[in-house]
Amino acid sequence: MSLDTQKLLAEIEAQWDADVVPKISEYIKIPNLSPMFDPDWEKKEDTDKAVKLMVDWANAQGIKGFNLEVFHFIHILHLKFSIITPFFFFFRLLKMQEKPLLFS
């Protein structure tokens, strides 16, 4: 059985356009500035919104054996996920301000 690369590419592109791009667009709308740029970051709960968006998306992928855990540390977020063997993945969802002070 040979792999139809054109069909595979079309499926990947369709999935990207239908699923990934809308989630990235939704994530971009969440301000979620780093504590360095927003002293009230915790009150706004933007980090929680960003984490929920990404976790919900990851869990919705339906990957058999996939497990995801979120660990919050002071100003740091770690996501632990596993498919067969557990491993840690550092996922930084915080953003810098749009116009850094250096360039304003």
Jmol script that loads the backbone (N, CA, C; Angstrom):
load data "model"
ATOM      1  N   MET A   1       0.852  -1.182   0.000  1.00  0.00           N
ATOM      2  CA  MET A   1       0.000   0.000   0.000  1.00  0.00           C
ATOM      3  C   MET A   1       0.890   1.236   0.000  1.00  0.00           C
ATOM      4  N   SER A   2       0.691   2.104  -0.954  1.00  0.00           N
ATOM      5  CA  SER A   2       1.504   3.319  -1.018  1.00  0.00           C
ATOM      6  C   SER A   2       0.766   4.488  -0.372  1.00  0.00           C
ATOM      7  N   LEU A   3       1.539   5.436   0.055  1.00  0.00           N
ATOM      8  CA  LEU A   3       1.006   6.623   0.710  1.00  0.00           C
ATOM      9  C   LEU A   3       0.669   7.671  -0.339  1.00  0.00           C
ATOM     10  N   ASP A   4      -0.561   8.129  -0.337  1.00  0.00           N
ATOM     11  CA  ASP A   4      -0.980   9.190  -1.243  1.00  0.00           C
ATOM     12  C   ASP A   4      -0.632  10.520  -0.584  1.00  0.00           C
ATOM     13  N   THR A   5       0.545  11.035  -0.897  1.00  0.00           N
ATOM     14  CA  THR A   5       1.033  12.252  -0.231  1.00  0.00           C
ATOM     15  C   THR A   5       0.179  13.481  -0.548  1.00  0.00           C
ATOM     16  N   GLN A   6      -0.365  13.540  -1.733  1.00  0.00           N
ATOM     17  CA  GLN A   6      -1.213  14.683  -2.096  1.00  0.00           C
ATOM     18  C   GLN A   6      -2.489  14.711  -1.248  1.00  0.00           C
ATOM     19  N   LYS A   7      -3.073  13.538  -1.065  1.00  0.00           N
ATOM     20  CA  LYS A   7      -4.281  13.436  -0.246  1.00  0.00           C
ATOM     21  C   LYS A   7      -3.954  13.768   1.211  1.00  0.00           C
ATOM     22  N   LEU A   8      -2.826  13.233   1.699  1.00  0.00           N
ATOM     23  CA  LEU A   8      -2.410  13.505   3.073  1.00  0.00           C
ATOM     24  C   LEU A   8      -2.182  14.995   3.288  1.00  0.00           C
ATOM     25  N   LEU A   9      -1.487  15.641   2.361  1.00  0.00           N
ATOM     26  CA  LEU A   9      -1.237  17.078   2.455  1.00  0.00           C
ATOM     27  C   LEU A   9      -2.547  17.867   2.455  1.00  0.00           C
ATOM     28  N   ALA A  10      -3.478  17.481   1.619  1.00  0.00           N
ATOM     29  CA  ALA A  10      -4.783  18.155   1.558  1.00  0.00           C
ATOM     30  C   ALA A  10      -5.532  18.012   2.879  1.00  0.00           C
ATOM     31  N   GLU A  11      -5.462  16.813   3.481  1.00  0.00           N
ATOM     32  CA  GLU A  11      -6.127  16.590   4.778  1.00  0.00           C
ATOM     33  C   GLU A  11      -5.475  17.425   5.886  1.00  0.00           C
ATOM     34  N   ILE A  12      -4.155  17.484   5.882  1.00  0.00           N
ATOM     35  CA  ILE A  12      -3.441  18.284   6.888  1.00  0.00           C
ATOM     36  C   ILE A  12      -3.783  19.756   6.730  1.00  0.00           C
ATOM     37  N   GLU A  13      -3.768  20.254   5.515  1.00  0.00           N
ATOM     38  CA  GLU A  13      -4.094  21.661   5.268  1.00  0.00           C
ATOM     39  C   GLU A  13      -5.532  21.982   5.674  1.00  0.00           C
ATOM     40  N   ALA A  14      -6.449  21.076   5.382  1.00  0.00           N
ATOM     41  CA  ALA A  14      -7.851  21.285   5.758  1.00  0.00           C
ATOM     42  C   ALA A  14      -8.004  21.310   7.274  1.00  0.00           C
ATOM     43  N   GLN A  15      -7.333  20.382   7.960  1.00  0.00           N
ATOM     44  CA  GLN A  15      -7.385  20.340   9.429  1.00  0.00           C
ATOM     45  C   GLN A  15      -6.777  21.611  10.014  1.00  0.00           C
ATOM     46  N   TRP A  16      -5.655  22.045   9.471  1.00  0.00           N
ATOM     47  CA  TRP A  16      -4.986  23.264   9.930  1.00  0.00           C
ATOM     48  C   TRP A  16      -5.934  24.460   9.803  1.00  0.00           C
ATOM     49  N   ASP A  17      -6.518  24.617   8.625  1.00  0.00           N
ATOM     50  CA  ASP A  17      -7.407  25.755   8.381  1.00  0.00           C
ATOM     51  C   ASP A  17      -8.683  25.705   9.215  1.00  0.00           C
ATOM     52  N   ALA A  18      -9.231  24.504   9.406  1.00  0.00           N
ATOM     53  CA  ALA A  18     -10.512  24.356  10.104  1.00  0.00           C
ATOM     54  C   ALA A  18     -10.365  24.357  11.623  1.00  0.00           C
ATOM     55  N   ASP A  19      -9.218  23.936  12.131  1.00  0.00           N
ATOM     56  CA  ASP A  19      -9.090  23.720  13.570  1.00  0.00           C
ATOM     57  C   ASP A  19      -7.991  24.555  14.224  1.00  0.00           C
ATOM     58  N   VAL A  20      -6.798  24.534  13.667  1.00  0.00           N
ATOM     59  CA  VAL A  20      -5.661  25.193  14.307  1.00  0.00           C
ATOM     60  C   VAL A  20      -5.738  26.714  14.162  1.00  0.00           C
ATOM     61  N   VAL A  21      -5.956  27.212  12.962  1.00  0.00           N
ATOM     62  CA  VAL A  21      -5.986  28.664  12.745  1.00  0.00           C
ATOM     63  C   VAL A  21      -7.056  29.349  13.596  1.00  0.00           C
ATOM     64  N   PRO A  22      -8.287  28.813  13.677  1.00  0.00           N
ATOM     65  CA  PRO A  22      -9.274  29.467  14.551  1.00  0.00           C
ATOM     66  C   PRO A  22      -8.851  29.492  16.029  1.00  0.00           C
ATOM     67  N   LYS A  23      -8.205  28.430  16.509  1.00  0.00           N
ATOM     68  CA  LYS A  23      -7.767  28.414  17.919  1.00  0.00           C
ATOM     69  C   LYS A  23      -6.640  29.410  18.154  1.00  0.00           C
ATOM     70  N   ILE A  24      -5.708  29.487  17.222  1.00  0.00           N
ATOM     71  CA  ILE A  24      -4.630  30.467  17.350  1.00  0.00           C
ATOM     72  C   ILE A  24      -5.212  31.873  17.324  1.00  0.00           C
ATOM     73  N   SER A  25      -6.179  32.103  16.453  1.00  0.00           N
ATOM     74  CA  SER A  25      -6.823  33.418  16.372  1.00  0.00           C
ATOM     75  C   SER A  25      -7.530  33.758  17.681  1.00  0.00           C
ATOM     76  N   GLU A  26      -8.193  32.769  18.253  1.00  0.00           N
ATOM     77  CA  GLU A  26      -8.876  32.966  19.534  1.00  0.00           C
ATOM     78  C   GLU A  26      -7.861  33.261  20.650  1.00  0.00           C
ATOM     79  N   TYR A  27      -6.744  32.544  20.628  1.00  0.00           N
ATOM     80  CA  TYR A  27      -5.689  32.761  21.622  1.00  0.00           C
ATOM     81  C   TYR A  27      -5.107  34.169  21.511  1.00  0.00           C
ATOM     82  N   ILE A  28      -4.895  34.643  20.295  1.00  0.00           N
ATOM     83  CA  ILE A  28      -4.324  35.969  20.077  1.00  0.00           C
ATOM     84  C   ILE A  28      -5.210  37.051  20.686  1.00  0.00           C
ATOM     85  N   LYS A  29      -6.511  36.838  20.708  1.00  0.00           N
ATOM     86  CA  LYS A  29      -7.445  37.823  21.266  1.00  0.00           C
ATOM     87  C   LYS A  29      -7.368  37.921  22.789  1.00  0.00           C
ATOM     88  N   ILE A  30      -6.769  36.944  23.454  1.00  0.00           N
ATOM     89  CA  ILE A  30      -6.637  36.964  24.911  1.00  0.00           C
ATOM     90  C   ILE A  30      -5.377  37.761  25.239  1.00  0.00           C
ATOM     91  N   PRO A  31      -5.496  38.916  25.937  1.00  0.00           N
ATOM     92  CA  PRO A  31      -4.312  39.752  26.195  1.00  0.00           C
ATOM     93  C   PRO A  31      -3.184  38.988  26.911  1.00  0.00           C
ATOM     94  N   ASN A  32      -3.467  38.387  28.036  1.00  0.00           N
ATOM     95  CA  ASN A  32      -2.539  37.529  28.771  1.00  0.00           C
ATOM     96  C   ASN A  32      -1.094  38.022  28.800  1.00  0.00           C
ATOM     97  N   LEU A  33      -0.924  39.268  29.204  1.00  0.00           N
ATOM     98  CA  LEU A  33       0.418  39.832  29.286  1.00  0.00           C
ATOM     99  C   LEU A  33       1.198  39.250  30.449  1.00  0.00           C
ATOM    100  N   SER A  34       2.480  39.173  30.273  1.00  0.00           N
ATOM    101  CA  SER A  34       3.392  38.728  31.315  1.00  0.00           C
ATOM    102  C   SER A  34       3.268  39.655  32.531  1.00  0.00           C
ATOM    103  N   PRO A  35       3.473  39.137  33.743  1.00  0.00           N
ATOM    104  CA  PRO A  35       3.436  39.987  34.941  1.00  0.00           C
ATOM    105  C   PRO A  35       4.401  41.166  34.851  1.00  0.00           C
ATOM    106  N   MET A  36       5.432  41.024  34.065  1.00  0.00           N
ATOM    107  CA  MET A  36       6.387  42.109  33.885  1.00  0.00           C
ATOM    108  C   MET A  36       5.737  43.321  33.204  1.00  0.00           C
ATOM    109  N   PHE A  37       4.717  43.077  32.394  1.00  0.00           N
ATOM    110  CA  PHE A  37       4.069  44.147  31.647  1.00  0.00           C
ATOM    111  C   PHE A  37       2.672  44.481  32.161  1.00  0.00           C
ATOM    112  N   ASP A  38       2.115  43.654  33.026  1.00  0.00           N
ATOM    113  CA  ASP A  38       0.772  43.888  33.552  1.00  0.00           C
ATOM    114  C   ASP A  38       0.728  43.483  35.024  1.00  0.00           C
ATOM    115  N   PRO A  39       0.831  44.476  35.933  1.00  0.00           N
ATOM    116  CA  PRO A  39       0.839  44.149  37.363  1.00  0.00           C
ATOM    117  C   PRO A  39      -0.470  43.512  37.844  1.00  0.00           C
ATOM    118  N   ASP A  40      -1.556  43.687  37.126  1.00  0.00           N
ATOM    119  CA  ASP A  40      -2.855  43.120  37.514  1.00  0.00           C
ATOM    120  C   ASP A  40      -3.169  41.830  36.756  1.00  0.00           C
ATOM    121  N   TRP A  41      -2.162  41.181  36.247  1.00  0.00           N
ATOM    122  CA  TRP A  41      -2.363  40.005  35.402  1.00  0.00           C
ATOM    123  C   TRP A  41      -3.166  38.920  36.091  1.00  0.00           C
ATOM    124  N   GLU A  42      -2.943  38.716  37.396  1.00  0.00           N
ATOM    125  CA  GLU A  42      -3.628  37.639  38.104  1.00  0.00           C
ATOM    126  C   GLU A  42      -5.125  37.905  38.230  1.00  0.00           C
ATOM    127  N   LYS A  43      -5.486  39.160  38.478  1.00  0.00           N
ATOM    128  CA  LYS A  43      -6.900  39.532  38.645  1.00  0.00           C
ATOM    129  C   LYS A  43      -7.678  39.344  37.341  1.00  0.00           C
ATOM    130  N   LYS A  44      -7.016  39.545  36.231  1.00  0.00           N
ATOM    131  CA  LYS A  44      -7.696  39.472  34.937  1.00  0.00           C
ATOM    132  C   LYS A  44      -7.981  38.034  34.495  1.00  0.00           C
ATOM    133  N   GLU A  45      -7.265  37.081  35.056  1.00  0.00           N
ATOM    134  CA  GLU A  45      -7.453  35.658  34.757  1.00  0.00           C
ATOM    135  C   GLU A  45      -7.245  35.301  33.286  1.00  0.00           C
ATOM    136  N   ASP A  46      -6.467  36.122  32.582  1.00  0.00           N
ATOM    137  CA  ASP A  46      -6.198  35.833  31.175  1.00  0.00           C
ATOM    138  C   ASP A  46      -5.396  34.553  31.005  1.00  0.00           C
ATOM    139  N   THR A  47      -4.471  34.292  31.930  1.00  0.00           N
ATOM    140  CA  THR A  47      -3.679  33.068  31.838  1.00  0.00           C
ATOM    141  C   THR A  47      -4.584  31.850  31.945  1.00  0.00           C
ATOM    142  N   ASP A  48      -5.538  31.898  32.873  1.00  0.00           N
ATOM    143  CA  ASP A  48      -6.473  30.776  33.016  1.00  0.00           C
ATOM    144  C   ASP A  48      -7.284  30.570  31.742  1.00  0.00           C
ATOM    145  N   LYS A  49      -7.697  31.676  31.106  1.00  0.00           N
ATOM    146  CA  LYS A  49      -8.460  31.576  29.854  1.00  0.00           C
ATOM    147  C   LYS A  49      -7.605  30.949  28.750  1.00  0.00           C
ATOM    148  N   ALA A  50      -6.349  31.385  28.656  1.00  0.00           N
ATOM    149  CA  ALA A  50      -5.451  30.853  27.625  1.00  0.00           C
ATOM    150  C   ALA A  50      -5.167  29.376  27.855  1.00  0.00           C
ATOM    151  N   VAL A  51      -4.924  29.008  29.110  1.00  0.00           N
ATOM    152  CA  VAL A  51      -4.652  27.610  29.435  1.00  0.00           C
ATOM    153  C   VAL A  51      -5.871  26.750  29.116  1.00  0.00           C
ATOM    154  N   LYS A  52      -7.044  27.198  29.518  1.00  0.00           N
ATOM    155  CA  LYS A  52      -8.273  26.429  29.252  1.00  0.00           C
ATOM    156  C   LYS A  52      -8.476  26.244  27.750  1.00  0.00           C
ATOM    157  N   LEU A  53      -8.250  27.291  26.986  1.00  0.00           N
ATOM    158  CA  LEU A  53      -8.404  27.203  25.534  1.00  0.00           C
ATOM    159  C   LEU A  53      -7.481  26.135  24.956  1.00  0.00           C
ATOM    160  N   MET A  54      -6.209  26.155  25.353  1.00  0.00           N
ATOM    161  CA  MET A  54      -5.242  25.202  24.813  1.00  0.00           C
ATOM    162  C   MET A  54      -5.482  23.771  25.321  1.00  0.00           C
ATOM    163  N   VAL A  55      -5.815  23.638  26.588  1.00  0.00           N
ATOM    164  CA  VAL A  55      -6.081  22.310  27.151  1.00  0.00           C
ATOM    165  C   VAL A  55      -7.322  21.701  26.515  1.00  0.00           C
ATOM    166  N   ASP A  56      -8.381  22.491  26.388  1.00  0.00           N
ATOM    167  CA  ASP A  56      -9.605  21.988  25.755  1.00  0.00           C
ATOM    168  C   ASP A  56      -9.334  21.547  24.315  1.00  0.00           C
ATOM    169  N   TRP A  57      -8.532  22.346  23.593  1.00  0.00           N
ATOM    170  CA  TRP A  57      -8.206  21.997  22.220  1.00  0.00           C
ATOM    171  C   TRP A  57      -7.420  20.687  22.181  1.00  0.00           C
ATOM    172  N   ALA A  58      -6.405  20.575  23.023  1.00  0.00           N
ATOM    173  CA  ALA A  58      -5.569  19.367  23.034  1.00  0.00           C
ATOM    174  C   ALA A  58      -6.402  18.130  23.369  1.00  0.00           C
ATOM    175  N   ASN A  59      -7.263  18.246  24.369  1.00  0.00           N
ATOM    176  CA  ASN A  59      -8.081  17.101  24.768  1.00  0.00           C
ATOM    177  C   ASN A  59      -9.118  16.733  23.703  1.00  0.00           C
ATOM    178  N   ALA A  60      -9.538  17.691  22.904  1.00  0.00           N
ATOM    179  CA  ALA A  60     -10.538  17.435  21.865  1.00  0.00           C
ATOM    180  C   ALA A  60      -9.958  16.714  20.655  1.00  0.00           C
ATOM    181  N   GLN A  61      -8.638  16.544  20.600  1.00  0.00           N
ATOM    182  CA  GLN A  61      -8.013  15.912  19.439  1.00  0.00           C
ATOM    183  C   GLN A  61      -8.269  14.418  19.365  1.00  0.00           C
ATOM    184  N   GLY A  62      -8.698  13.821  20.474  1.00  0.00           N
ATOM    185  CA  GLY A  62      -9.063  12.410  20.464  1.00  0.00           C
ATOM    186  C   GLY A  62      -7.901  11.456  20.223  1.00  0.00           C
ATOM    187  N   ILE A  63      -6.730  11.818  20.732  1.00  0.00           N
ATOM    188  CA  ILE A  63      -5.562  10.956  20.566  1.00  0.00           C
ATOM    189  C   ILE A  63      -5.611   9.858  21.618  1.00  0.00           C
ATOM    190  N   LYS A  64      -5.632   8.623  21.166  1.00  0.00           N
ATOM    191  CA  LYS A  64      -5.731   7.479  22.069  1.00  0.00           C
ATOM    192  C   LYS A  64      -4.540   7.463  23.033  1.00  0.00           C
ATOM    193  N   GLY A  65      -4.819   7.346  24.335  1.00  0.00           N
ATOM    194  CA  GLY A  65      -3.780   7.283  25.348  1.00  0.00           C
ATOM    195  C   GLY A  65      -3.205   8.620  25.753  1.00  0.00           C
ATOM    196  N   PHE A  66      -3.733   9.707  25.188  1.00  0.00           N
ATOM    197  CA  PHE A  66      -3.224  11.052  25.496  1.00  0.00           C
ATOM    198  C   PHE A  66      -3.693  11.484  26.877  1.00  0.00           C
ATOM    199  N   ASN A  67      -2.782  12.037  27.649  1.00  0.00           N
ATOM    200  CA  ASN A  67      -3.098  12.536  28.984  1.00  0.00           C
ATOM    201  C   ASN A  67      -2.412  13.882  29.158  1.00  0.00           C
ATOM    202  N   LEU A  68      -3.103  14.835  29.728  1.00  0.00           N
ATOM    203  CA  LEU A  68      -2.563  16.178  29.895  1.00  0.00           C
ATOM    204  C   LEU A  68      -2.821  16.649  31.314  1.00  0.00           C
ATOM    205  N   GLU A  69      -1.792  17.168  31.963  1.00  0.00           N
ATOM    206  CA  GLU A  69      -1.912  17.742  33.293  1.00  0.00           C
ATOM    207  C   GLU A  69      -1.301  19.133  33.262  1.00  0.00           C
ATOM    208  N   VAL A  70      -1.901  20.050  33.987  1.00  0.00           N
ATOM    209  CA  VAL A  70      -1.401  21.420  34.054  1.00  0.00           C
ATOM    210  C   VAL A  70      -0.845  21.650  35.446  1.00  0.00           C
ATOM    211  N   PHE A  71       0.358  22.192  35.493  1.00  0.00           N
ATOM    212  CA  PHE A  71       0.998  22.533  36.756  1.00  0.00           C
ATOM    213  C   PHE A  71       1.273  24.024  36.774  1.00  0.00           C
ATOM    214  N   HIS A  72       0.775  24.706  37.790  1.00  0.00           N
ATOM    215  CA  HIS A  72       1.039  26.132  37.939  1.00  0.00           C
ATOM    216  C   HIS A  72       2.124  26.336  38.985  1.00  0.00           C
ATOM    217  N   PHE A  73       3.125  27.068  38.598  1.00  0.00           N
ATOM    218  CA  PHE A  73       4.149  27.503  39.528  1.00  0.00           C
ATOM    219  C   PHE A  73       4.108  29.024  39.526  1.00  0.00           C
ATOM    220  N   ILE A  74       4.828  29.664  40.374  1.00  0.00           N
ATOM    221  CA  ILE A  74       4.812  31.127  40.422  1.00  0.00           C
ATOM    222  C   ILE A  74       5.277  31.675  39.073  1.00  0.00           C
ATOM    223  N   HIS A  75       4.381  32.320  38.370  1.00  0.00           N
ATOM    224  CA  HIS A  75       4.624  32.955  37.068  1.00  0.00           C
ATOM    225  C   HIS A  75       5.083  31.987  35.983  1.00  0.00           C
ATOM    226  N   ILE A  76       5.001  30.690  36.232  1.00  0.00           N
ATOM    227  CA  ILE A  76       5.434  29.706  35.237  1.00  0.00           C
ATOM    228  C   ILE A  76       4.327  28.663  35.091  1.00  0.00           C
ATOM    229  N   LEU A  77       4.106  28.235  33.920  1.00  0.00           N
ATOM    230  CA  LEU A  77       3.103  27.214  33.655  1.00  0.00           C
ATOM    231  C   LEU A  77       3.772  26.041  32.961  1.00  0.00           C
ATOM    232  N   HIS A  78       3.536  24.862  33.460  1.00  0.00           N
ATOM    233  CA  HIS A  78       4.038  23.655  32.813  1.00  0.00           C
ATOM    234  C   HIS A  78       2.848  22.786  32.443  1.00  0.00           C
ATOM    235  N   LEU A  79       2.886  22.249  31.270  1.00  0.00           N
ATOM    236  CA  LEU A  79       1.897  21.267  30.862  1.00  0.00           C
ATOM    237  C   LEU A  79       2.617  19.938  30.763  1.00  0.00           C
ATOM    238  N   LYS A  80       2.061  18.925  31.373  1.00  0.00           N
ATOM    239  CA  LYS A  80       2.636  17.581  31.267  1.00  0.00           C
ATOM    240  C   LYS A  80       1.650  16.755  30.456  1.00  0.00           C
ATOM    241  N   PHE A  81       2.135  16.199  29.379  1.00  0.00           N
ATOM    242  CA  PHE A  81       1.241  15.339  28.630  1.00  0.00           C
ATOM    243  C   PHE A  81       1.985  14.085  28.214  1.00  0.00           C
ATOM    244  N   SER A  82       1.229  13.061  28.011  1.00  0.00           N
ATOM    245  CA  SER A  82       1.842  11.801  27.620  1.00  0.00           C
ATOM    246  C   SER A  82       0.943  11.077  26.634  1.00  0.00           C
ATOM    247  N   ILE A  83       1.561  10.328  25.784  1.00  0.00           N
ATOM    248  CA  ILE A  83       0.815   9.450  24.901  1.00  0.00           C
ATOM    249  C   ILE A  83       1.142   8.012  25.308  1.00  0.00           C
ATOM    250  N   ILE A  84       2.404   7.677  25.368  1.00  0.00           N
ATOM    251  CA  ILE A  84       2.809   6.377  25.892  1.00  0.00           C
ATOM    252  C   ILE A  84       3.736   6.591  27.086  1.00  0.00           C
ATOM    253  N   THR A  85       4.766   7.381  26.893  1.00  0.00           N
ATOM    254  CA  THR A  85       5.721   7.679  27.951  1.00  0.00           C
ATOM    255  C   THR A  85       5.513   9.125  28.399  1.00  0.00           C
ATOM    256  N   PRO A  86       5.338   9.367  29.698  1.00  0.00           N
ATOM    257  CA  PRO A  86       5.156  10.749  30.156  1.00  0.00           C
ATOM    258  C   PRO A  86       6.384  11.609  29.880  1.00  0.00           C
ATOM    259  N   PHE A  87       6.155  12.829  29.500  1.00  0.00           N
ATOM    260  CA  PHE A  87       7.243  13.789  29.390  1.00  0.00           C
ATOM    261  C   PHE A  87       6.677  15.177  29.656  1.00  0.00           C
ATOM    262  N   PHE A  88       7.564  16.088  30.028  1.00  0.00           N
ATOM    263  CA  PHE A  88       7.150  17.450  30.330  1.00  0.00           C
ATOM    264  C   PHE A  88       7.373  18.335  29.122  1.00  0.00           C
ATOM    265  N   PHE A  89       6.493  19.265  28.963  1.00  0.00           N
ATOM    266  CA  PHE A  89       6.585  20.233  27.887  1.00  0.00           C
ATOM    267  C   PHE A  89       6.340  21.592  28.508  1.00  0.00           C
ATOM    268  N   PHE A  90       7.271  22.488  28.374  1.00  0.00           N
ATOM    269  CA  PHE A  90       7.100  23.839  28.910  1.00  0.00           C
ATOM    270  C   PHE A  90       6.350  24.651  27.874  1.00  0.00           C
ATOM    271  N   PHE A  91       5.239  25.183  28.271  1.00  0.00           N
ATOM    272  CA  PHE A  91       4.382  25.925  27.366  1.00  0.00           C
ATOM    273  C   PHE A  91       4.178  27.312  27.944  1.00  0.00           C
ATOM    274  N   ARG A  92       4.724  28.305  27.310  1.00  0.00           N
ATOM    275  CA  ARG A  92       4.625  29.669  27.825  1.00  0.00           C
ATOM    276  C   ARG A  92       3.516  30.386  27.075  1.00  0.00           C
ATOM    277  N   LEU A  93       2.434  30.685  27.780  1.00  0.00           N
ATOM    278  CA  LEU A  93       1.281  31.329  27.150  1.00  0.00           C
ATOM    279  C   LEU A  93       1.267  32.836  27.388  1.00  0.00           C
ATOM    280  N   LEU A  94       2.158  33.322  28.236  1.00  0.00           N
ATOM    281  CA  LEU A  94       2.196  34.752  28.518  1.00  0.00           C
ATOM    282  C   LEU A  94       2.779  35.500  27.329  1.00  0.00           C
ATOM    283  N   LYS A  95       2.361  36.749  27.172  1.00  0.00           N
ATOM    284  CA  LYS A  95       2.812  37.549  26.037  1.00  0.00           C
ATOM    285  C   LYS A  95       3.530  38.796  26.524  1.00  0.00           C
ATOM    286  N   MET A  96       4.316  39.365  25.636  1.00  0.00           N
ATOM    287  CA  MET A  96       4.937  40.656  25.899  1.00  0.00           C
ATOM    288  C   MET A  96       3.980  41.733  25.390  1.00  0.00           C
ATOM    289  N   GLN A  97       4.200  42.951  25.840  1.00  0.00           N
ATOM    290  CA  GLN A  97       3.345  44.025  25.342  1.00  0.00           C
ATOM    291  C   GLN A  97       3.585  44.231  23.841  1.00  0.00           C
ATOM    292  N   GLU A  98       2.576  44.797  23.176  1.00  0.00           N
ATOM    293  CA  GLU A  98       2.650  44.928  21.728  1.00  0.00           C
ATOM    294  C   GLU A  98       3.779  45.839  21.277  1.00  0.00           C
ATOM    295  N   LYS A  99       3.967  46.967  21.969  1.00  0.00           N
ATOM    296  CA  LYS A  99       5.028  47.918  21.623  1.00  0.00           C
ATOM    297  C   LYS A  99       5.968  48.012  22.796  1.00  0.00           C
ATOM    298  N   PRO A 100       7.048  47.264  22.780  1.00  0.00           N
ATOM    299  CA  PRO A 100       7.979  47.303  23.905  1.00  0.00           C
ATOM    300  C   PRO A 100       8.454  48.721  24.193  1.00  0.00           C
ATOM    301  N   LEU A 101       8.674  48.999  25.463  1.00  0.00           N
ATOM    302  CA  LEU A 101       9.098  50.335  25.884  1.00  0.00           C
ATOM    303  C   LEU A 101      10.349  50.802  25.144  1.00  0.00           C
ATOM    304  N   LEU A 102      11.214  49.861  24.829  1.00  0.00           N
ATOM    305  CA  LEU A 102      12.445  50.180  24.141  1.00  0.00           C
ATOM    306  C   LEU A 102      12.195  50.887  22.813  1.00  0.00           C
ATOM    307  N   PHE A 103      11.083  50.552  22.152  1.00  0.00           N
ATOM    308  CA  PHE A 103      10.803  51.095  20.826  1.00  0.00           C
ATOM    309  C   PHE A 103       9.700  52.139  20.815  1.00  0.00           C
ATOM    310  N   SER A 104       9.186  52.506  21.959  1.00  0.00           N
ATOM    311  CA  SER A 104       8.079  53.476  21.942  1.00  0.00           C
ATOM    312  C   SER A 104       8.581  54.901  22.030  1.00  0.00           C
TER     313      SER A 104
END
end "model"
wireframe off; spacefill off
backbone 0.3
color backbone group
